[in-house]
Amino acid sequence: MRVLRATMIGLVMLHGIEAGSALAQRIFWTQAVETPKEDDRIELRSARLDGTDVQTLLVIEDARLPSGITLDLFEGRVYFAIECADECTSGVWRVNLDGNRSERIIEVPVVGIDIDPVARKLYFVTWVEPEGRRIWRSNLDGSDRQPLVTANVRGLALDLVHRKMYWTTWIERNLVRANLDGSNVELIAEFDGVSGFVSVDALAGYVYWPAGATVQRCDLDGSNKQSTQAINRISAYKGIAIDPRESSGDVYLTTWYDFRSSQRQIVRFAEQRCFDNGRCWFDDIVDLPVASREVGDLAIDLWGRGQGLSLGDLDPLTDCLAGPDVDRTTECFTSDYDGDGRIDLFDFALLQRHAEPSR
């Protein structure tokens, strides 16, 4: 696979930060840019959700084929992967959300990534020898790596509520899930079209993935599969991120290729209306450089905060967990533990961390 010039690949949505924060409601992505010396470089960029205020946060020289990206909002860091395998810089980096203090934590080609910010674990996908085509789990600094599943994986996303991981396969065009330790592997859906990456909204109960020119979703067990596509473009899509807020409900995508404009973009559409109708208007958010040739992995953050963990008042949680025969995922997940004015997956993360401090 040759150089992908101006390749846009990872997208992460960050929302719920206090008004006035420089990081409020921003998306993050990486793209490969051709240099005058014909040695590509990877740029980590961010923008507001409407595509304005685009900023370059970090540059990795002599690198191409950017891949997965995700956020650790407990620590305020971006993790992103580079998958090139022939005499170029590859691996996984982590960096503060403002682009400072970057470090390379894995030095082999990596495709998909996601993190469990409660258990403090990184999940990542390798695709070349000697690591082979596998899903791995490690500490967040890349140490203590454990192989979990051998598979031809493309996109990877975690469901931290139900303790599952989901992935799409590159050749077979399947949607698969397993427990977070790699056990109980299940093929839950099949699809046509070029395999895209995958995103999970665990609280809403949906899995999403692009497949060629369509965007698909199904229930967490693979049932009730739906599909939608744009009425204003002829594009193939690769990466996907979901804004889970009730006030928004938008799906963000990167285009693999747009056959009308011959340009790659970040686009979005209104989730429920588009899946109900099967077709709808996709809005352009960010135009990528004309020279871009391919798009890749996308990930979404559901925690709702990017400036570190705020425990807030945990008394209601402590009281709930002290009760007899408590189901943590239903009975205790009813309070705004972080004090941000809503009950969301970030509160669930606090619940998990408080209930299982040794993890």
HUFEN-V101095 format. One record per residue. RES is the residue in one letter. PSI is psi in whole degrees, -180 to 180 (* if undefined). OMEGA is omega in whole degrees, -180 to 180 (none if undefined). D_FIRST is the distance of its C-alpha to the first C-alpha in Angstrom with 1 decimal. Layout:
res->RES psi->PSI omega->OMEGA d_first->D_FIRST
res->RES psi->PSI omega->OMEGA d_first->D_FIRST
This chain:
res->M psi->125 omega->-173 d_first->0.0
res->R psi->177 omega->-176 d_first->3.8
res->V psi->135 omega->175 d_first->6.9
res->L psi->104 omega->-174 d_first->8.5
res->R psi->129 omega->-180 d_first->12.0
res->A psi->50 omega->-178 d_first->14.9
res->T psi->127 omega->176 d_first->13.1
res->M psi->134 omega->-176 d_first->16.0
res->I psi->-49 omega->-173 d_first->15.8
res->G psi->143 omega->176 d_first->18.8
res->L psi->129 omega->177 d_first->22.3
res->V psi->136 omega->179 d_first->25.5
res->M psi->134 omega->180 d_first->29.0
res->L psi->120 omega->-175 d_first->31.9
res->H psi->168 omega->175 d_first->35.3
res->G psi->7 omega->179 d_first->38.9
res->I psi->152 omega->-176 d_first->39.4
res->E psi->145 omega->178 d_first->42.8
res->A psi->139 omega->180 d_first->43.6
res->G psi->-16 omega->177 d_first->43.3
res->S psi->142 omega->179 d_first->40.5
res->A psi->-19 omega->-177 d_first->37.9
res->L psi->2 omega->-172 d_first->35.3
res->A psi->129 omega->172 d_first->37.0
res->Q psi->66 omega->180 d_first->34.9
res->R psi->153 omega->171 d_first->31.5
res->I psi->151 omega->-179 d_first->27.9
res->F psi->141 omega->177 d_first->25.2
res->W psi->168 omega->173 d_first->21.5
res->T psi->149 omega->178 d_first->18.6
res->Q psi->149 omega->176 d_first->16.5
res->A psi->133 omega->-177 d_first->14.2
res->V psi->131 omega->179 d_first->16.2
res->E psi->135 omega->178 d_first->15.6
res->T psi->166 omega->179 d_first->18.5
res->P psi->-27 omega->179 d_first->20.6
res->K psi->6 omega->180 d_first->19.2
res->E psi->20 omega->171 d_first->15.6
res->D psi->113 omega->-176 d_first->14.9
res->D psi->160 omega->174 d_first->13.9
res->R psi->155 omega->177 d_first->16.2
res->I psi->131 omega->177 d_first->16.7
res->E psi->128 omega->171 d_first->19.9
res->L psi->125 omega->-176 d_first->21.9
res->R psi->162 omega->174 d_first->24.1
res->S psi->161 omega->178 d_first->27.0
res->A psi->163 omega->172 d_first->29.3
res->R psi->165 omega->-176 d_first->32.3
res->L psi->-21 omega->177 d_first->31.9
res->D psi->5 omega->177 d_first->32.8
res->G psi->-3 omega->179 d_first->30.0
res->T psi->170 omega->176 d_first->32.4
res->D psi->52 omega->178 d_first->32.7
res->V psi->130 omega->-178 d_first->29.0
res->Q psi->142 omega->172 d_first->28.7
res->T psi->119 omega->-174 d_first->26.2
res->L psi->-31 omega->-175 d_first->27.0
res->L psi->146 omega->177 d_first->24.6
res->V psi->130 omega->174 d_first->22.0
res->I psi->115 omega->-177 d_first->19.6
res->E psi->158 omega->176 d_first->18.8
res->D psi->50 omega->-178 d_first->15.8
res->A psi->151 omega->177 d_first->13.6
res->R psi->174 omega->-177 d_first->10.7
res->L psi->62 omega->173 d_first->9.4
res->P psi->152 omega->-173 d_first->13.1
res->S psi->-123 omega->-171 d_first->14.1
res->G psi->159 omega->177 d_first->17.6
res->I psi->142 omega->178 d_first->20.9
res->T psi->169 omega->-178 d_first->24.5
res->L psi->144 omega->167 d_first->28.0
res->D psi->99 omega->-175 d_first->30.7
res->L psi->-6 omega->168 d_first->33.8
res->F psi->-40 omega->-177 d_first->36.2
res->E psi->-9 omega->-180 d_first->35.1
res->G psi->50 omega->-177 d_first->33.6
res->R psi->152 omega->171 d_first->30.1
res->V psi->135 omega->171 d_first->26.5
res->Y psi->131 omega->177 d_first->23.9
res->F psi->154 omega->-174 d_first->20.2
res->A psi->152 omega->174 d_first->16.9
res->I psi->132 omega->-170 d_first->13.7
res->E psi->3 omega->-176 d_first->10.9
res->C psi->147 omega->-172 d_first->8.6
res->A psi->4 omega->-176 d_first->9.2
res->D psi->97 omega->174 d_first->9.2
res->E psi->48 omega->176 d_first->12.4
res->C psi->170 omega->-178 d_first->12.6
res->T psi->127 omega->-179 d_first->14.9
res->S psi->173 omega->178 d_first->14.3
res->G psi->-155 omega->179 d_first->16.9
res->V psi->134 omega->176 d_first->19.6
res->W psi->154 omega->166 d_first->22.1
res->R psi->147 omega->-172 d_first->25.4
res->V psi->150 omega->175 d_first->27.5
res->N psi->158 omega->-177 d_first->30.7
res->L psi->-19 omega->177 d_first->30.6
res->D psi->5 omega->178 d_first->31.8
res->G psi->-1 omega->-179 d_first->29.0
res->N psi->159 omega->173 d_first->31.3
res->R psi->59 omega->178 d_first->31.1
res->S psi->148 omega->175 d_first->27.4
res->E psi->144 omega->177 d_first->26.4
res->R psi->118 omega->-173 d_first->23.3
res->I psi->-18 omega->175 d_first->24.4
res->I psi->137 omega->-171 d_first->21.4
res->E psi->30 omega->174 d_first->19.2
res->V psi->158 omega->-180 d_first->16.5
res->P psi->130 omega->-177 d_first->13.3
res->V psi->140 omega->-179 d_first->14.8
res->V psi->-85 omega->-178 d_first->14.0
res->G psi->149 omega->175 d_first->17.4
res->I psi->155 omega->168 d_first->20.6
res->D psi->165 omega->180 d_first->24.3
res->I psi->154 omega->167 d_first->27.6
res->D psi->98 omega->-174 d_first->31.1
res->P psi->-14 omega->178 d_first->33.2
res->V psi->-51 omega->177 d_first->36.4
res->A psi->-9 omega->-180 d_first->35.5
res->R psi->50 omega->-180 d_first->33.5
res->K psi->146 omega->174 d_first->30.4
res->L psi->132 omega->173 d_first->26.6
res->Y psi->133 omega->-178 d_first->24.5
res->F psi->159 omega->-174 d_first->20.8
res->V psi->126 omega->172 d_first->17.9
res->T psi->161 omega->-175 d_first->15.9
res->W psi->0 omega->178 d_first->13.2
res->V psi->160 omega->178 d_first->12.8
res->E psi->153 omega->8 d_first->15.9
res->P psi->-10 omega->-178 d_first->18.6
res->E psi->-33 omega->179 d_first->18.8
res->G psi->-174 omega->-178 d_first->17.2
res->R psi->94 omega->-173 d_first->16.7
res->R psi->158 omega->167 d_first->19.7
res->I psi->133 omega->-178 d_first->21.6
res->W psi->159 omega->171 d_first->23.6
res->R psi->139 omega->-180 d_first->26.6
res->S psi->174 omega->167 d_first->27.8
res->N psi->166 omega->-176 d_first->30.3
res->L psi->-16 omega->176 d_first->29.3
res->D psi->7 omega->179 d_first->29.0
res->G psi->-3 omega->-179 d_first->26.4
res->S psi->165 omega->177 d_first->29.2
res->D psi->59 omega->-177 d_first->30.5
res->R psi->133 omega->-179 d_first->27.2
res->Q psi->124 omega->175 d_first->27.9
res->P psi->135 omega->-177 d_first->25.6
res->L psi->-49 omega->-175 d_first->26.7
res->V psi->136 omega->171 d_first->24.7
res->T psi->117 omega->-176 d_first->22.3
res->A psi->161 omega->180 d_first->20.2
res->N psi->73 omega->-169 d_first->16.8
res->V psi->143 omega->172 d_first->17.2
res->R psi->-70 omega->180 d_first->15.4
res->G psi->153 omega->-177 d_first->18.2
res->L psi->135 omega->177 d_first->21.3
res->A psi->145 omega->-178 d_first->24.8
res->L psi->142 omega->169 d_first->28.2
res->D psi->101 omega->-174 d_first->31.6
res->L psi->-12 omega->176 d_first->34.0
res->V psi->-47 omega->-177 d_first->37.1
res->H psi->6 omega->176 d_first->36.7
res->R psi->51 omega->179 d_first->34.7
res->K psi->157 omega->168 d_first->31.7
res->M psi->144 omega->-179 d_first->27.9
res->Y psi->146 omega->174 d_first->25.9
res->W psi->154 omega->170 d_first->22.3
res->T psi->149 omega->178 d_first->20.2
res->T psi->145 omega->-172 d_first->18.2
res->W psi->-43 omega->-175 d_first->14.8
res->I psi->-47 omega->-174 d_first->15.8
res->E psi->-21 omega->-179 d_first->19.6
res->R psi->55 omega->178 d_first->20.0
res->N psi->155 omega->168 d_first->22.8
res->L psi->126 omega->-172 d_first->24.4
res->V psi->151 omega->173 d_first->25.7
res->R psi->161 omega->178 d_first->28.1
res->A psi->168 omega->171 d_first->29.8
res->N psi->162 omega->-177 d_first->32.2
res->L psi->-16 omega->176 d_first->31.0
res->D psi->5 omega->179 d_first->31.7
res->G psi->-4 omega->-179 d_first->29.3
res->S psi->166 omega->175 d_first->32.3
res->N psi->57 omega->179 d_first->33.2
res->V psi->129 omega->-178 d_first->29.8
res->E psi->130 omega->168 d_first->30.4
res->L psi->116 omega->-173 d_first->28.4
res->I psi->-15 omega->179 d_first->30.0
res->A psi->153 omega->174 d_first->28.3
res->E psi->156 omega->-178 d_first->26.0
res->F psi->162 omega->175 d_first->24.4
res->D psi->166 omega->179 d_first->22.8
res->G psi->166 omega->-179 d_first->19.9
res->V psi->132 omega->-177 d_first->16.4
res->S psi->131 omega->175 d_first->16.8
res->G psi->-168 omega->179 d_first->17.3
res->F psi->-173 omega->-168 d_first->18.7
res->V psi->147 omega->178 d_first->22.4
res->S psi->148 omega->-177 d_first->25.5
res->V psi->131 omega->167 d_first->29.0
res->D psi->92 omega->-170 d_first->32.4
res->A psi->-36 omega->-177 d_first->34.5
res->L psi->-37 omega->176 d_first->37.9
res->A psi->-22 omega->177 d_first->37.4
res->G psi->31 omega->-178 d_first->36.2
res->Y psi->151 omega->168 d_first->32.9
res->V psi->139 omega->-177 d_first->29.2
res->Y psi->146 omega->173 d_first->26.9
res->W psi->146 omega->172 d_first->23.3
res->P psi->147 omega->175 d_first->21.5
res->A psi->97 omega->-176 d_first->20.7
res->G psi->-125 omega->-179 d_first->19.4
res->A psi->3 omega->-179 d_first->22.2
res->T psi->161 omega->170 d_first->24.6
res->V psi->132 omega->-174 d_first->25.4
res->Q psi->155 omega->173 d_first->27.1
res->R psi->158 omega->176 d_first->29.5
res->C psi->170 omega->173 d_first->31.8
res->D psi->167 omega->-175 d_first->34.4
res->L psi->-23 omega->179 d_first->33.5
res->D psi->6 omega->178 d_first->34.4
res->G psi->-6 omega->-179 d_first->32.2
res->S psi->168 omega->174 d_first->35.2
res->N psi->49 omega->-180 d_first->36.0
res->K psi->135 omega->177 d_first->32.5
res->Q psi->160 omega->-179 d_first->32.4
res->S psi->147 omega->174 d_first->30.0
res->T psi->163 omega->176 d_first->30.0
res->Q psi->166 omega->-175 d_first->28.3
res->A psi->146 omega->173 d_first->28.9
res->I psi->-10 omega->-175 d_first->31.6
res->N psi->11 omega->178 d_first->30.6
res->R psi->159 omega->173 d_first->26.9
res->I psi->95 omega->-172 d_first->24.4
res->S psi->158 omega->166 d_first->21.4
res->A psi->141 omega->-174 d_first->18.8
res->Y psi->152 omega->-177 d_first->18.9
res->K psi->-53 omega->-176 d_first->16.8
res->G psi->157 omega->-175 d_first->19.0
res->I psi->142 omega->176 d_first->22.7
res->A psi->141 omega->-176 d_first->25.8
res->I psi->130 omega->171 d_first->29.4
res->D psi->109 omega->-172 d_first->32.5
res->P psi->-2 omega->-177 d_first->35.1
res->R psi->138 omega->-180 d_first->38.1
res->E psi->-31 omega->-179 d_first->40.7
res->S psi->-12 omega->-177 d_first->41.3
res->S psi->-73 omega->-180 d_first->37.8
res->G psi->34 omega->-178 d_first->35.9
res->D psi->150 omega->172 d_first->32.8
res->V psi->127 omega->179 d_first->29.3
res->Y psi->140 omega->-178 d_first->26.5
res->L psi->154 omega->162 d_first->23.1
res->T psi->143 omega->180 d_first->20.0
res->T psi->133 omega->172 d_first->18.9
res->W psi->-43 omega->178 d_first->15.4
res->Y psi->137 omega->174 d_first->16.8
res->D psi->118 omega->-171 d_first->20.5
res->F psi->-10 omega->177 d_first->21.4
res->R psi->-45 omega->-176 d_first->24.6
res->S psi->-13 omega->-175 d_first->23.9
res->S psi->36 omega->-178 d_first->20.2
res->Q psi->150 omega->179 d_first->20.0
res->R psi->144 omega->-179 d_first->18.9
res->Q psi->165 omega->159 d_first->21.8
res->I psi->128 omega->-178 d_first->23.4
res->V psi->167 omega->176 d_first->25.9
res->R psi->159 omega->175 d_first->28.7
res->F psi->161 omega->179 d_first->31.2
res->A psi->117 omega->-168 d_first->34.4
res->E psi->-61 omega->-169 d_first->33.7
res->Q psi->-44 omega->-179 d_first->36.9
res->R psi->-42 omega->-176 d_first->37.8
res->C psi->-40 omega->178 d_first->34.4
res->F psi->-32 omega->176 d_first->34.2
res->D psi->-40 omega->-176 d_first->37.9
res->N psi->-21 omega->-177 d_first->37.4
res->G psi->-16 omega->177 d_first->34.0
res->R psi->147 omega->177 d_first->33.1
res->C psi->-179 omega->-179 d_first->33.7
res->W psi->129 omega->175 d_first->32.9
res->F psi->123 omega->-179 d_first->29.8
res->D psi->136 omega->173 d_first->30.6
res->D psi->133 omega->179 d_first->28.2
res->I psi->-50 omega->179 d_first->28.4
res->V psi->128 omega->172 d_first->26.0
res->D psi->125 omega->177 d_first->24.2
res->L psi->164 omega->-179 d_first->20.9
res->P psi->146 omega->-178 d_first->20.2
res->V psi->-31 omega->-176 d_first->19.8
res->A psi->-4 omega->-178 d_first->16.7
res->S psi->146 omega->-174 d_first->14.8
res->R psi->-17 omega->-174 d_first->11.9
res->E psi->155 omega->174 d_first->11.4
res->V psi->167 omega->-178 d_first->13.6
res->G psi->-136 omega->-168 d_first->13.7
res->D psi->147 omega->173 d_first->16.5
res->L psi->148 omega->175 d_first->20.2
res->A psi->156 omega->-180 d_first->23.3
res->I psi->142 omega->174 d_first->27.0
res->D psi->134 omega->-179 d_first->29.8
res->L psi->3 omega->-170 d_first->33.1
res->W psi->-27 omega->173 d_first->35.4
res->G psi->14 omega->179 d_first->36.8
res->R psi->139 omega->-176 d_first->37.3
res->G psi->19 omega->-178 d_first->35.4
res->Q psi->33 omega->179 d_first->38.1
res->G psi->168 omega->-174 d_first->38.6
res->L psi->132 omega->174 d_first->40.7
res->S psi->113 omega->-173 d_first->44.1
res->L psi->-29 omega->-179 d_first->46.2
res->G psi->-154 omega->-178 d_first->48.9
res->D psi->109 omega->-176 d_first->51.9
res->L psi->9 omega->-179 d_first->51.2
res->D psi->-46 omega->179 d_first->54.7
res->P psi->-36 omega->179 d_first->54.1
res->L psi->-45 omega->179 d_first->51.2
res->T psi->-44 omega->179 d_first->53.2
res->D psi->-41 omega->-179 d_first->56.1
res->C psi->-46 omega->-177 d_first->53.9
res->L psi->-22 omega->180 d_first->52.3
res->A psi->-11 omega->-178 d_first->55.7
res->G psi->160 omega->-180 d_first->56.9
res->P psi->141 omega->173 d_first->57.3
res->D psi->49 omega->-177 d_first->54.7
res->V psi->132 omega->169 d_first->52.3
res->D psi->105 omega->-173 d_first->49.1
res->R psi->-36 omega->-173 d_first->47.0
res->T psi->-14 omega->-179 d_first->44.5
res->T psi->-56 omega->-175 d_first->47.2
res->E psi->-38 omega->-175 d_first->50.5
res->C psi->-19 omega->-176 d_first->49.5
res->F psi->64 omega->-176 d_first->46.6
res->T psi->6 omega->-175 d_first->49.1
res->S psi->154 omega->178 d_first->49.6
res->D psi->78 omega->-173 d_first->48.1
res->Y psi->-29 omega->-178 d_first->47.7
res->D psi->-2 omega->173 d_first->45.8
res->G psi->27 omega->-178 d_first->48.2
res->D psi->7 omega->175 d_first->45.8
res->G psi->4 omega->178 d_first->47.8
res->R psi->159 omega->176 d_first->45.7
res->I psi->118 omega->-174 d_first->44.9
res->D psi->-172 omega->-175 d_first->41.2
res->L psi->-23 omega->177 d_first->38.5
res->F psi->-37 omega->176 d_first->39.2
res->D psi->-38 omega->176 d_first->42.7
res->F psi->-38 omega->178 d_first->41.4
res->A psi->-41 omega->177 d_first->39.4
res->L psi->-40 omega->178 d_first->42.7
res->L psi->-48 omega->-179 d_first->44.4
res->Q psi->-45 omega->-177 d_first->42.0
res->R psi->-40 omega->-179 d_first->42.1
res->H psi->-38 omega->-176 d_first->45.9
res->A psi->-27 omega->-176 d_first->46.4
res->E psi->69 omega->-175 d_first->44.1
res->P psi->-16 omega->-178 d_first->44.3
res->S psi->-9 omega->-175 d_first->43.2
res->R psi->* omega->none d_first->39.7
